[in-house]
Amino acid sequence: MKPTNSDSVAAHSQRPHSQSGQSSDRATLAAIARRAMVEGGLEPDFPAPAQHELAAIGGPAVVAEGVRDLRDRLWASIDNDDSRDLDQLTVAESLPGGQVRILVAVADVDAVVHKGSALDGHAARNTTSVYTPAAIFPMLPERLSTDLTSLNEDRDRIAIVADLVFAADGTLVTTDLDRACVRNRAKLAYRSVAAWLAGVGPAPQRIQETPGLDANLRLQDRVAQQLVTIRSQRGALRLETLEARAVFHGDNLADLDLEQQNRAQQLIEEFMIAANTATATYLAAKNLPSLRRVLRSPERWSRIVQLAVGLGDRLPEAPDAAALEAFLVRRRTAAPEKFPDLSLAVVKLIGRGEYVLDLPGGTAPGHFGLAVKDYAHSTAPNRRFPDLITQRLLKTAMVGTPLPYTLPELTDLAQHCTAQEDAANKIERRVRKSAAALLLAVRIGESFDAIVTGAADKGTWVRVFRPPIEGRLERGYQGLNVGDRVRVKLIHTDVERGFIDFTCD
């Protein structure tokens, strides 16, 4: 549920505004984020050798022999409104018999950022871009990630292209991968594209200006919706968690705005999943190792079963993704207003994903939440180091060069990338909590409806519905478990540490 404007404006009006010599909310949160980066073992700045390398790069990668020319296609990017690091483009093509070809182009970052370079070393240390409310710490310098290695509008760029052919019913028929030169015809944003697809908004200007792009995107959307249905039938979990985004008025924090998945995001998600699956199977077919992204069967499945029983439903005793998805569909229909809370509880109980090395002929676990067996992150090399590793493995598979990494190196990298991703997630959560604490600082003593999101020896956590903020339950938590609904009172905030403390009301 979205916080009311009256709540956020009132809170902001009572918080001291920035004066000369005092930090703004944005500056305060950016400083907290920088300290959190250092404490979390990530580098907030690029070292001097990496900066020297960057200065010596004259431009984007040039087209080499053997690279296909696909610049005539109606490529388009769809991303967040403020995204400038564009990793992917998509385009559709109708084929005989009702088949549809979907091409997914992924920026060839390795063509500019070479293994063993200082830039690569910094990326290998952090392994991911870190996005906090007031500051972004990119894995690669912005001159690369938002320009030279970004699939920017009206620019020729080299990409790795996944060629995916789907039957008329949406089943995957064939896949292939190749390198190609591409050109982004339209830089589009999720919200405006989603509104247009849903018929509640006009076509974005770039779609109107580009002949054939509207029909192409509608064809992509049709295939994506088929994939949503197919994966749901296989047990893919369609969860609906609420993400809060900090909203600034100038440099002052004004609100936390809820973001929910829309149809345009769904379109991109489905094609990225398909491309990541195609990447994993391509490497396996070439008898090469790969870094797999896996989500194991939930260790706390019994608690998920208890949640279902508490709602008058049933789940099998052993983890079953298809049964869980069917349960979620029933709950979404029965109580749509409560579904995000149930989703959050299930996410907490399922656990986190990780990277593992899969050897040729190996049996790496699949991704429980996505209901796919073979899955390798490959579609965001500007933002995630595992994707850059995978890109280098793909090039080995395409041209038959020696492996760029030894198997022990890949094993260590999988563990390191998992650890650094966890650290980055903690940093992002910490700064989001600092922003929330800043927003709630003037509301000590107020009571809120909440849901229990974590219950363990280290503490019990709750998420308040309005505004959508998580904090620790300091008293009155005995007997509570994940998914329980409670009434809590705010008793303390600490902006620097991101602490928000409640007690049962």
Secondary structure, 3 states (H helix, E strand, C coil): CCCCHHHHHHHHHHCCCCCCCCCCHHHHHHHHHHHHHHHCCCCCCCCHHHHHHHHHCCCCCCCCCCCEECCCCCCEEEECCCCCCCCEEEEEEECHHHCEEEEEEEECHHHCCCCCCHHHHHHHHHCECEECCCCEECCCCHHHHHHHCCCCECCEEEEEEEEEEECCCCCEEEEEEEEEEEEECEEEEHHHHHHHHCCCCCCCHHHHHCCCHHHHHHHHHHHHHHHHHHHHHHCCCCCCCCEEEEEEECCEEEEEEEECCCHHHHHHHHHHHHHHHHHHHHHHHCCCCEEEEEECCCCCHHHHHHHHHHCCCCCCCCCCHHHHHHHHHHHHHHCHHHHHHHHHHHHHHHCCCEEEEECCCCCCCCECCCCECCCCCCCCCCCEHHHHHHHHHHHHHHHCCCCCCCHHHHHHHHHHHHHHHHHHHHHHHHHHHHHHHHHHCCCCCCEEEEEEEEEECCEEEEEECCCCEEEEEEECCCCCCCCCEEEEEEEEEECCCCEEEEEEC
